[in-house]
Amino acid sequence: MSGPALFVRYAFAPNRLGYCGPADAGSLLEYGALGRSGKGFRKLAKQFEGAWPQLSVIAAATGTADPLDQEVVEAYWVGNRLLDRAANDQGGLPHHSFQVFCLYPWANLLLDERRTEHALQVLDQCRIRWGRVIADTTDHVVVESRPLVWDGGELSLGLPCQETAIRGFDGVNLIERLNPGEWVSLHWGWVCDRLTPDQLVALRHYSAYHLGLVNQRLRGRAGISGPRIQ
């Protein structure tokens, strides 16, 4: 799969909802469906103000000419070996989970009881999650995944539960039919891609790493010293 096609699989869901990227989500989906790239696609990708700078950081740190190189795109959304060469001065890595947990404001809003529920929902849907397929009904997929939970001082993963995610939009499916037991990545209620065993390990690893960073910060703001005892 090309880097642009992979980018669309992960970026389309928040773009369709109007959270980031260009106004014309249909054009983005068309690029993904046709596997097209070029200057037109690059112009669309640069409008993702969160993702594009991080892709550029990964490319620069690893000597990769194109921020839309497939391995660079995979590094940002899922995680791979390139990330370990691109650490920042905050101790984070240019992975989407760093963007969600450490750069966006939602984690800080957990400490405001009036906004906790909404902030937790946004954090859970915005991060790239992983889920095990239970059933594929063509347009939707039933998956089992672990949601984020908040205990008043720390974020963690809760018990597995079932949810239904979108597999296609306007008759376009970017991913072939899924089989029960397969692992997939999820973003804003959308099935992004199948995950290989190595990709699943990487996504869990880099997500846990940045969850640890944000929990350290949240404990300090909540006046809690040291790890919480469960």
Disulfide bonds with the S-S distance in Angstrom:
none
